[in-house]
């Protein structure tokens, strides 16, 4: 099965204050259709850089990025903007919702920007709100929502254009434990329905919900484990923690 997302020898060097900092070093990654992969590692290991390069939010110093078999790292900013609207969904630690728009408008906006009719955008939004159990929040603004509810709205917004891949950067990092568990359960349910997900986290418990865990250090992939269905959760967690040793 061909990867939905693939990177080849992906590298990124920053030059703060004139000094070269190698944030990512020749990383190869392949995300299969319907796969849920988490990337973990210590702060500064390059995991968020990998996610941002994979979604065109930053440009690699060298290497290649492919989406659905097509090379995309060479796209212009305008080309990436179109691609992100149609094939890539993003969820971040801080929800990035538009404060003066209602929940419904926040969710529908990406669909309208991608060319969907207002009726189609409304239909998709209603289905997502129902699926995420927040139908009753459609007409209020984000400031009236809890953190967990705001992340559900952000998730609905990311999914409204039925992206090939969902990229999530510490999506539970700003939530309490109950809201985190709820958001992770929703992501697992979306994955079961066929959504490919690449999620960055520093938390072993968050990482354990995936099909595969990649561990990074110093800008490189150091190890990975596959998590088989039905495996004991405590054993999974222990094996992930062992990656950090």
N, C-alpha and C positions, 0 to 999 in steps of 0.2 A: 504494500500500500504506500503510495507516494505521500510524503509529508505535506501537511497544510501550511506549515511554516518551517523554514530551514535557514540556518546561518552557516556560512563557511569562512573559517579563519577570521572571524569578526574581531576587530581590534579598535580601541579608542584611546587616544592620547590627548590629554588636556595640558594646557600651558599656563597655569595660574602663576602670576608674578614672574613669567619667563622661564619657569622650571618645568620640565617635562614630567607629567604624571601619567603612567600607563594604567588606565582604569579597567581596560579589557584587553586580554591577550589571546588572540587567535582562537576564539571560542567557536566550536562546532555544536550546533543544536538542531534536532529534528523533532517536530511536534506532529504526531499523526492525527488524522481526522478523528474527532471524538475523544482524544486523549486529554487527560488532566495532569499537567506537570507543574510541580512547585519547584522554585529555585530558592535556596536558602544559603545562609552564610553570614559572617560577621559584617557589621557596618563598614562600608567602604570596600567591600570585596568585588564590586562590579555588577551585582545582580540587577539593580535598578537601571544601570547603564545598558545592560543587555536588553532589558525590556523596552527602554526608550528607543534604542537603535532598531529593534525589531518592529516597532510601530511607527518609525519615521519621525519621532519627536526630536531626534538628534541624528547627526550624520557620522558614519564610521570613518576612522582614519584610513582603514583598509579592511578588506574582506567583503563579503557579499550577503545579501538577504533575499530570500525567495518567499513568495506567497502564492499558493496554488500553482507552483511550478514556474512562475514568472519572476524574473529578477526585478526587485523594486528599490534597492538602495540607490540606484542611479536616477530615480524619478526627480523631477523638479518639485519645488514646494507646492505648486498648484496640483501636480499629479498626485503627490502624497495626500493632499487635502481631500481630493476626490476618493482616493483609495480608502482613507480612514473612514469617510462617511459611509462607504458601501461594504467594506470587508473587514474592518478592524474596530472592535469595541474596547473602550478603556474604562477602568474603574480605579480610582485612586484612594489613598488614605483619607484625604480631605475631599469632600464630596464634589466640590466645584459646581454646585448647582447655581443657577441664576436667581438671585434673591428676590427680584421683583416680578418673577414669573410664577404662575401656579405650578403645582406638580404636573398637571396635564400638559401644560405648555412646555415645561422643561423636557418632558419625555418625547413629545411630538416634534420638537424643533429639529433634531437630526434627520428625521424622516422627511420633513418638508424640505430641508436643505439638500437632501439627496434626490429630490424630485418626486416624492410620493404625493398623491392628492391629499387634500385635507380629510376626505372621508377614509382613505386608506390609513393615514397616520392615526386618525382617531380609533379606527378598528384595532390596529396593532397595540396602541396604548391601552385600550380597554382590556384587551386580552392579557397583556403583561401585568397590569395592575391587579387583575383578578388572580393571575398565577402567583403573584407575590403577596397576595392578601392585603393590599392597601387601596382597594377600590374607593373606600370612603375618604381618601386623602386627596382626591383628584383636584379639588377646587381651592385648596389652601396653599400658602407659600411655604418654602422650606423651613423658615425660622420657627414655624409652628409644629415641626416634626421632631421626634427624638433622633439621636444619632443613628440608631439602627434603621429607622424609617427613612432617613435621608439616604443611607447607603442602598436601601432597596430601590429608591427612586433613581439613584445613580446607576444601579444595575439595570433597571428597566430602560433607561436612556441608552446605555451601552448596547443593549440587545435589540433595540427597536428596528434596526436595519438588518437584522438577522446576519450578523458578521460571521465570516469564516473562522475568526479566532477572537477570543476575548482575552485581553491583557489586563491583569490586575496587579497593582503595585501597593502592597501592604493594605489590602482593603478592610482589614479588621483592626488596623493599628490605632484607630481613633475611637474604638468602641469598647463598651464594657463586656464582660465575659458572656453574658446571656445574649446580647446583640451579636457578638462575634459568632457564637454557635449558630444562631439563626441564619446569619449571612452565609456561613460556610455550608450549612445544610441546603440553602437555596442554590449555591454554586454547584454542589454535588448533584442536586436534582436536575439542573440545567445540563450538566455533563452527561447524566444518564440519558437525557433526551437528545444527545448528540453534539452538544456544544464543545468545541475544542477550547481549552483554557490553559494559559500560561500565567502562573501566579508567583509573585515575589513575596517572600516573607523572611523574617529573622526568627520566627517562632516554630519550634518543632511540632507543636500540637496542630498548628495551622497546616504545616507541610504534610502532616500525616493523612489528610483527606484526599490526597492525590493518587493517581495510578503510578506515578514515578516521581522521585525526589532527586534533584540535582544539587550537589553541594559545591559552592564556590569559595575560593580564597585567593587573594592577591590577583584578582582579574582573570583567574583560570578555573575551569571545571576540574575539581579534584577527585570527585567520586559521585556515584549515583546508586540508587536502589530502586527496584520495582516492587510495588505493593500488590500482592495477589488478593483477589476477592476472598472474603471469609477469614483472612488472617487475623489473629488476635490483636486488638488495638494496642494493648500494652506492649506486645512484642514489636509491633510496628514502631511505636514511639521510642522504644529502647534502641532499635536499630538506627533510627534517625539521629537520636542523641549521640550515638556512637560515631556518626560521621564527623562530629565536631571535636572529637578527641584527637 
